[in-house]
């Protein structure tokens, strides 16, 4: 009886959520503007897969439609998701598809495991609990994966940023002004980090703001503290005429030292983990050698 009541409650709640999706709420002006800005930000160009394949498959169409609907609901309720949006901006992935992936994985985990347990003859309350637990875990897995990949991309961005600062300093030494030096340095190389900086500078020129304001916006969008600090230093140089070339070279050197320290720290952690693994292996080998003698002594 308890299992039947619980299953009926879960099914009723699912029907309520499905019916709730057909009731469109008024998002409001702020939510609408936020959705427009979110859709416009971070999109460099159409991906090659979207160009080469004119029609999406059924699963991808379902994901796109569900993601768009979920994004509207999220924005209508004023939920920001600032951290995950910054991680997705670094990966250049849409927020709507990420939401759809989370929901589809969660539903799959909630449905598949209880169904398998039911087919195997374990249709008890524990199957529902296992389904709920699996759905919750799978709902959080995409966030963890995106965060890990975004941190790796941010480290890559900081590496390119050091070279970018050196190029800006070289252009300043050649007699260019600060805006021209920034744009010229960003055109050297096709790395994705250079492309993002170049796009931020181009957007700043189109919008009518200063290049350092565009860099500050990019730093806020990608959640990279070094970009925001660079924008502050460039604003000081542009507004007050401070000497910037030596400062940029010092920042580039500081970024390289920081990256080297991080690499050495990661190498030290790997060395320690290898040492622990070797000690465990030696302990297991000693236990293997001592086991026959110990059992013989204990037996006698």
N, C-alpha and C positions, 0 to 999 in steps of 0.2 A: 504493500500500500504506500509506504514512504517513497519507494522508487517511482511509482506511477505518479504520485503528486509532484515530485521533483521534476520528472520529465515533462509533465504537463505545464508546470510553471516556466521551465526553460523554453518550451515550444511557444507558450503564450507570449513570453517576453520577446522572442524572435519575431513573431507575427506583429507585435506592437512596433518594433523597430522598422520592419518593412513598411508598415502602414505610415509610420512617421516620416519616411523618406518622401512620400507623395505629398506631404503638406509642406509647401514651400514657405519659408519664413522670409521676411523683409530684411535684407542684409544691412541696410543703412548706407549712408554716404561714406563713412570712414571705412567700413568693410569693403565696399566696392572699390574705393581708391586703393586700398591695400592689396586687393586682388589684382588690379591692373598693374601696380608697381611690381608685385611679385612675379607676374607673368612676363614683364618687360625686362627685369633684372637678370643678369647672368646668362643670357642666351646669346652666344656668339654667332651661331649660324645653324642652319638645319643640318642634322647629322647625315652622314653618307647613307646609312641604312634607310632613313626615311625617304631619301631621294631615289635610291635604287629600287625600293619596294613601294609601289604606289598604293597598295592596299594592305592594311594590317590584318593579321590573323584574328580569329575570333577571340582568343584569350587576351590578346593585346587590345582589341577593341573594348572588351569588357573592362580591362584594367584602366584604360583611358577614360571611359565614361564614368566608372565608379570613382576614379580619382578626382575628376572634375566636380562631381556631385559632392564628394566628401570635403573638398577644398572650399566650396561655397558654404557648406554647413559650418566648417571650422571658422572661416572668416566672419560669418554672420554672428557667431557667438563671441567674437573678439579674442579667440585663442591665438597666441603669437607664435609659439614654438620657435623661439629665437635661435637657440643653439642648433637644433636640427636643420633649420633653414640655412644657417651659416655653413654647416657641414655640406649640405646639398649644393650650396652655391660654389663651394670649392670644387666639388665633383662635377659641377655643371649639369645637375640632374633636376628635373622638375619635382616640386613638392607634391603635386597631385599623384603622380605615379608612385611615390614613396608611401603615401597614405593608403593607396589601393593595395600595394604589396603587403603592408602590415595587416590590413583587414582580411585579405584573401588567405594569407598564411595562418592567421588566427582561426578563421572559420574552418580551414582545412584540418588544422590540428584538433579542433573541437569535434569535428565530425568523423574523421578517419579513425582515430584510435578507439573511441567508443563503439564504432561500427565493427571494427575488427574484433574487439573483445566480445561483442554480442554474437558475432558469427562463430567464435570459438567457444561459446557457451558460458561466458562470464558476464552476463547482463545483470550487474548488481549496482549498488550505489557507488562502488569504487570506480566503475567504468566512467560514470559521469564526472567524478572528481578528477580522474586522470585526464579526461577530455578538457575540463576547465583549466587544469594546470598546463597541459600542452598548448592550449590556445593562448594562455597568458605568456608562456615562454616564447612562442613563435611570434607573438605580437611585438616583443621587445628585441628579437634577434636582428631585424633590419636596422634598427637604431644603432646597435652595437657595431654592426658591420660597417655602416656608413661613417660612424665616428672614427673607427680605426683607419679606414681608408682616407678620410679627410685629414687626420693628423699626419699621415705619410705625405699627402700632397702639400700640406702646409710646410713641412720640412723641405720639400723640394722647392717650394716657392721662396723660402728664405735663402736657399742656396743660390737661386737665380738672382735674387734681389741684391746680393753682394756684387755680382758682376754688373748688374744694372747701375748701381751707384758708382762703380769705377768708370763706366762708360759716360755717365753724366758728368763726372769730374773731368774727364778727358775732353768732353765737348766744351765745358766751361773754360778750360785752359786754352782751347782753340779760338776763343773770342765770342762764342755764341751766348745769347741770353739764356736765362734759366728756363723759360717755357720751351724755347727751341731746343735746348740741350736735352730736356726731358723727352720730348717727342722723338728726336733723332736717336737717342739711346734706346728707346723702346722699339724702334723699327729694326734693330739689329737682332736677328735670330727669330726662329719660328716656334720657340718653346711656348707651351700653353701659358706659363706665367708672364712671359713678355707680351703675349697676345692679350691677356687680361689687363695689364698695365696700359698697353696701347689703346685698348678699347675704352678704358676709363678716361684717358687723356683726350681721346677723340670726342667722347660724350660730354666732357667738361667744356670743350670748345664749342660744341653745338648748343649746349644749354646756356652758355654764357657765364660760366663760373671759372674761377682760377684753376690751373692744373693741380695745385696742392689740395684744393677742395675735392676735386675728382679722386685724387689718391686717398684722401681721408674717407670718402664714401666707399671706395673699394676695400679699404682696411676694415671698415665697419661691416660691410657685407660679408667679407670672408673671415672676419674675426681674427685678423692678424695684427697684433699689437705693433710690430715693427713698421708696418705701413702707416699707422696712425701717428707714430712718433716721427716718421719721416715727413709726413704732411705738416706737422707742427713746426719742424725745423725749416722746411721750405717756405712756409707762411711767414716765419720770422725773417728769412732772407729776402722774400719778395716785398714785404711791407716796410722793413726797417733797413734794408740794404746791408745786412750782416754778411760777412765773408762765409761762403757756403762750401767752396771747393774743398778746403781742408777738412771741414766737418763731414762732408760726404765720404771722403776717403777714410776718415777715422771710423765712421759708421760701418763701412764695408769691411774694414779690418776687424771691427768688433763682432760683426756677424760671422766672419770666418772663424774667429777664435771660439765663439759660442758653439758653432756647428762642430768644430774639432773636439771641443770638450764633450759634446753630446755623443759623438761617435766613439770617443775613448771610453765614456761611461757605459755605453751599450756593449762595447767589446769586453769591458771588465765584468759586466753582468753575465755575459755568455761564458766567460772563462770560469766564473764562480759556479755557474750551473754545470759546466763540464766537470769541474772538480768534485762537486757533490755526486754527480753520476758515477764518476770513477771510484769514489769512496764506497758508494753503495754496491758497485760491482765487486770490489775487493771484499767487502763484508759478506756478500752472498757467496763468494768463492771460498772464503774461510769457513763459513757455515757448512758448505758442501763437503769440505775436507774433514771437518770435525764431526759431522753427523754420524758416519759409520762407527767411529770409535766411541762416541757418546752412547749410541744405542747398544753397542756391545757391552760397555761397562754397566749401563743401567740394566741390561738383561741378565748379566751375571750377578 
